[in-house]
Amino acid sequence: MGLEDFDIKVCEKPAAAEEKVLKIMTPGPVQVAGNVRLARSFITTNPDLDEGFYDFYKETCDLLAKELHTQNNVYILGGEGILGLEAACASLTEPGDRVLVIDNGIFGKGFADFVSIYGGEPVLYTTDYHRPVDVTALKEFLEKDSDFKYATVVHSDTPSGVLNPVEKICPLLKSYGILTVADSVTGMFADEFYVDDSMIDIVCGGSQKALSAPPGLTFVAVSSAAMDVMEHRKTRIASFYANLLAFKTYYEDKWFPYTMPVSCIYGLRTALDNVIADTNHLYRHKQIAYAVRKALEAAGLVLYLKDGYASSVTVFNVPDGLKDSQILKNMRSKYNVMIAGCFDILAGKVIRIGHMGNNANIEDVSYTLDALGKVLDELGFKCRADMKQVFLQNLEK
């Protein structure tokens, strides 16, 4: 029997593929560089049996740790960024634990679900969604109630674009003996981030944001204090896949708790090498974000936030009389650009432009703003200024 005896059907392209390649300017996933895509096509090994892969994996984890300015161990997990958030809560939470959930955004509040799933008692500290967390007000709260096993906070909230000062929030929490968990999936590699200086016990990242790899991986940096708490639990961690403790001795034992997605990790490593080689990436993010905000405001659009802007994403209110779906559809169909609306309490209310990682370049951002101005004009909103020109004028200011 030969190959000719089999009815082999070849799918020439995925069913969801576009006839033309869209310019992806969403707040993650972002555009992926050619060398990252190529790395994902390399011949793969059996990661469970190949000791050389354990070395490669550890080297990649150590490079991530260096770029995040931490001495803590980093572990790459096979799953999108949300897995890292759940794994942190699954690994720390025992039934009845009180957990402080710092809530000034959709993802901040979302931590409460993970805490509840694993039997903990989430206590929400809710503040203005239009601003970063006020550290002085948080201190006043903690003076009255600080009986928490750990606290969660979002470094950079993707739905709103707010950047919280974790470098002040987490040391404050630690001064009360509270472990800290931070979601920096969108923050790291777009804004300055020093994990150890910020006293973060577990920080979670993702491959598809400013690191500019495809979605599919999360990585966590875990302090010795957090690992000690996991090891001395009274109850077993109520998860297998989201159990961070299972990774503690992977290198010594040459054993992963599950088979690592080799191609994804090859791609992530190349994306990380790209970031390391780009010594100007944080400054570029900051400058582009500033210029985008100036352009939107000059056009008469209203930013969602009052202050505390992240360098990764800019969020503006949908103009009165328009629908987000109209704007998004026309951007995509007429100008081949994909930007994003939002969800939860912001569904239909805001538009998000992602300018992180490979999206943070002058050509793509200026094209996006030019297209946005034309779409708004076609829909009846008259921009007060040419957003592309204002953007370019403000890049060096």
N, C-alpha and C positions, 0 to 999 in steps of 0.2 A: 504493500500500500504506500503510495507516494502522496506528495502535497496536492497533486491534481485530483485526488479522490475526496478532498475536503472542500466543502462550500465555505470559503473564507470571504467574509464581508468586511471591507475596510471602510471605516468612517473617516472621511477626508478631513472633517473639522467638527469640533463639538457642536451640538445642536444650538447652544447658546451663543456661539461665536457671531460677531458682527460682520457685515459685509466689508466694513472699513474699520480700521483700528481707531478706537476712541481715545481721546486725550483724557486720561484719568486724573482729575484734579479734586478728588474726594479726600476727606479726612481719614484715609486709610480704608482699604489697601491703596497703595500709591504705585506709581510707575516703577518698573523693575528694570535695572540695567542689563544690557546684553550679556556681560560676563557672568552675572548671577544666574541668568536663564541657562547659559551654557554649562555652568558648574552643576546644575541640577540634572544634566544629561550624562554626566560622567558614569562610567561603569561602577557599579556598586559592589560592596562586599557583603558578607554576613556579619552584621555588627555584634551579634551575640558571641561569635567564635573568634573573630579577628582581633587579636590584641592590639594591632596597629590602629584600629579604629578607636579603641578606648583611649589611646594616646591622642589621637586627632580630636576626639570629643573633649577630653580634658583641656587640651591646648586652647580650643575654642572657648570653653567655659572660662579659662583663666584670662584670655584676652577680653572677654566681656567684663570680667571683674575689674580688670585694669582700666577699661574705658569708663566704668561706672564709679571708679575711685573707691573701691572697697576691697578689704582683705577677706571678706566673707566668701564662702563657697557658692559658686553659681552652678545651677543645674538647668539643662535644656530639656523641656518636656515636649512630647509629641501631641500637640493640640494648640488651637488658637488661643489668643491672649486671655480669654475668659477662664481657661483651664488654670492658669496661674493664680488668678484671684480666688477661684474656688478651692484650689489646693492649699493655699495659705490658710483659709478658714477651716477647711476639713482637717488639716493637720494640727491646728491649735485648739479648736473648739471641742469642749466636752459638755455633756448635758448640764444645763444650769449656769454655765459661764455667762457673766455679764460682759458684753462687748460694746464699746463705744463706737458708734458709726457716725463719722463726721460727714454731714450731708449738706453740701452746697452745690449739688448737681445730680444729674440722673444716675451716673455711675457711682457717685458717692453713696446715694441712697440704696443702690442696688446691692451693696455689700450686706445689707440687712437680710436679704433672702438667703445668702450663703450661710450666714450665722444661724438663722432659724432652721435651715435644712439639717444642720448637724447638731441641733438640740440646744444651741446657745440662746441667750436673751439679748437681742440687739436693743441698744438704747440710742435713739437718734438725737444727735445734736444738729439741729437744722438751722441754717442761716440763709441769708440773701443769695439767691442763685445768680444774681447779676454781679457779684463781687467775690474776691477771694476771702478765705476764712480770716476773721479778725482774731489775731493771737491773744490780744489783751482780753477780749470777751471770752475766749476759750479758757483762759487762765481763771477768770472769775467763776466760770462754770465748774472747773475742776476743784476749786477751793471748797465747793459745796458737795461735790460728788466725784470721787476719783477711784471708786472701787470697781475697777475694770481689769480683766485679765489682759486684754489687748485692745487696741484701737485701730480703726481703718481710716484711711484718708486717700483721696485721689490727688495726685500731683498735678496732672493736666487733664481736665475733663473734656473729652472729645465733643459731646453734644453742645456745650456752651462755649468752649474755648477758654475757660478760666484756668489760670495758673496759680495753684496754692503754694504758699511759702513753707514747704515741708521742712526746709532747713531751720525753721523756727518752731513749727508745730510739733515735730517729732521729738526734739530735745525737751520741749515742755512736757510732753506726755511721759517721756522717760524719767523726768525728775519726780514724777508721781509713781514710779515703779510700774508703768504700763508699757507692755510690749507694743511695737508699732508695725503696721502693715501698710504699705503704700503701693497704689496702682500708678505706675509711671509708663504704662503701655504707650501713651502718646507723648509723654514728656521727655523721656530719655532720648538723647542724640538730637533733640531739637532745641532744648533749653539746658542751661548749666545744671548739672546734677551731681552731687557728691554724696554718695550713700553713707559712708562712714561718718563724715562730718555732720550729716543730718540725723545720725543715730537711728537708722531704719533697720528693723530686725528682719523683715521680709519685704523685698521689693520685687514687683512683677513687671515684666516687659513683654513685648510681642514683636514678631518678625516683620509685620506688614505696615508698620508706621514709619518713623524717621529712619529706621535701619534699612528700609527699602528692599526687603525680601518679600516673596509671596506669603500669604497667610498660611498658617499651619503649625507654627511653633510658638511656644512661650518659654521664657526663661526667668528663673527666680534666683535672687541672691539671699542666702539664709544665714543669719548670725548664729554664733555658738549659743547665745542665750535662748533663741527661738528653738534651736535643735535640742537643747537641754530640756525645755518644756515638753517637746514632743516625746522625748525618751522617757519622761517621768509622768506620763499621763496615768490616770487611774483606769481609764477605759481605752480600748483599742481604737485606732483611727478608723472611722466608719466609711472607708473607701479604700479601694486598691489603686485605681488609676490616679487618684488625687492625693496620694500619700507621699509627702515629701521625704519622710523618714526613710522610705525604701531606697532612696538614692544615696544615703550617707556614705556607704562603703562600696559604691559601684566600682571604683577604680582599683581598690585593694583586692576586691573579690573577683574582678573582671566579670561582672554580672549586672545587667540592666534588668529592672523589674518588668520591662516589656521591650519588644524589638524597636530599636530606634529608627525613625524615618531618615535613612541615610541621605537620600537625594536632597531632602529639605535642609539637612544640616550642612551639606556641601554648599548649597546656595547661601545659607545664612553666613557661613564663614567668609565667603567671597564678598557678600554685602558688608560684613564687618570690616574686612580688609579695605574696602572702598572708603568707608567712613574714616578709618584710621589714617588713610593716605590724604584725605581731604581736611587739612588742618584748619581750614577757614569755615567749616560747615556751621558752627554755632553762630558766628557773626553774620553769615549769609542768611540764616533763618531769621535772625532778629531784624535785619535790615529789610528783608522782603515783607515780613509781617507788618512792620511799621508802615511801609509804603502802601501796602494793600489797605490798611485801615484809613490812611489819609485819602486814598483814592475813593473809597466807598463813601466816606463822609463828605468829600467835596462834591460828589454826585447827588447828595441829598438823601442817601440811604442812612438808616439808623442802626448802629451796632447794638447787638443784644446786651453786651456787657457794659458796665459803667467804668470798670477798671480791672486790672489784673489779667492782662491779655497774654495768652500763650503765644509762642512763636510758630506753632505748628498748624493752627487753623484759625480762620476768621469767620465769625458768625454775625449775620445781619438779619434784621426783621424783614419779613415779606411786606412789601409796600401795600398800603391800603388799596383795596379794590382788585388786587391780584391774588392768584393762587400759586402756591409753591410748585404745584404740578405743571402749571403753564410754563413757568420759568425753566424748570428742569427739562421738560419735554423739548422746548424750543432750543435750548442750549445743546441738547444732544442731537436732535434731528437736523437742525440748520447749521450748527457750527462744530459739531462733532466733539463736543466737550461734555464730560460727565462731572457735574458737581453734585452736592447732596442736600436733601432736606434733613429732617430730623424725626424723632420718634418720641413716644411717651408724652410728657406734658408739653413738649415743644413741637409735636407733630403739626405740620401745616403752618407753623408760625415763623420759622426761620429758614435761611439758606446757609449752607456751610461750604466754604472754599478751603480745600486742603493745600497747604504750601509747606509740606514737610518732606524731608528726605530728597529723593530725586525730583519731586514736584517743586522744590524750592530753587527754581531757576528763573531768570528774568524773561526768557523767551516764552515759556509756557504760561507763566503768570500774567504777563502783559497781553498775550493772546486771549486768555480766559477773561480778563477784565474788559477787553475790547468787545468780545462776543457778548458778554453780559450787558454792556451798555446798549448794544444793538438790539438784543432781545427785549430789554426793558422798554426801549423806545418803540419797538413794534407792538408791545402790549399796552402802550399808552402812558407809561411812566417816563417823563422827560428828565433825563439826567442833567444836573446843573453844570457838570464839567465832564470832560473826556477822561474817563477813569484810567485808560492806558497812559495818557500823557502825564496825568498827576502822579501815577505810580512811578513812572520813569524819573520824574523830576524830584521825587522824594527819596530815591534810593541812597543817596550819599548824605542825606541830612540827618 
